[in-house]
Amino acid sequence: MCELGANLDARNDLGLTILHMKVRDNNFEDVLALLIRGADPNLRNASGATPLHYAMTYNASIHIIRALLAFEADPYVLNSNQHSCRHLLCCNAESYVPSPDR
């Protein structure tokens, strides 16, 4: 679809981009493909969350987190609750489950 001119940063009614959704689904290959093709890793949804916030909230693989950071996702952005990615990571520490590839 990218080759046909699809807008990689289009949002749904909740403000989610396809990058938010692929991070939530823990789909590294699609996340990397979207970033390479120019998807913006700093777009916020209706709650002010970036894809990096989603990575912390949904326990994304370390590969997704590294890819987002490599493509200049801002780790200091605050969501609408004034939570940074670090804050979300700490809040979700009890439910953290390492993936087999870590």
Secondary structure in CASP SS format (residue, H / E / C, confidence):
PFRMAT SS
TARGET T0000
AUTHOR 0000-0000-0000
METHOD secondary structure of the structure
MODEL  1
M C 1.00
C H 1.00
E H 1.00
L H 1.00
G C 1.00
A C 1.00
N C 1.00
L C 1.00
D C 1.00
A C 1.00
R C 1.00
N C 1.00
D C 1.00
L C 1.00
G C 1.00
L C 1.00
T C 1.00
I H 1.00
L H 1.00
H H 1.00
M H 1.00
K H 1.00
V H 1.00
R H 1.00
D C 1.00
N C 1.00
N C 1.00
F H 1.00
E H 1.00
D H 1.00
V H 1.00
L H 1.00
A H 1.00
L H 1.00
L H 1.00
I H 1.00
R C 1.00
G C 1.00
A C 1.00
D C 1.00
P C 1.00
N C 1.00
L C 1.00
R C 1.00
N C 1.00
A C 1.00
S C 1.00
G C 1.00
A C 1.00
T C 1.00
P H 1.00
L H 1.00
H H 1.00
Y H 1.00
A H 1.00
M H 1.00
T H 1.00
Y C 1.00
N C 1.00
A C 1.00
S C 1.00
I H 1.00
H H 1.00
I H 1.00
I H 1.00
R H 1.00
A H 1.00
L H 1.00
L H 1.00
A H 1.00
F C 1.00
E C 1.00
A C 1.00
D C 1.00
P C 1.00
Y C 1.00
V C 1.00
L C 1.00
N C 1.00
S C 1.00
N C 1.00
Q C 1.00
H C 1.00
S C 1.00
C H 1.00
R H 1.00
H H 1.00
L H 1.00
L H 1.00
C H 1.00
C H 1.00
N C 1.00
A H 1.00
E H 1.00
S H 1.00
Y C 1.00
V C 1.00
P C 1.00
S C 1.00
P C 1.00
D C 1.00
R C 1.00
END
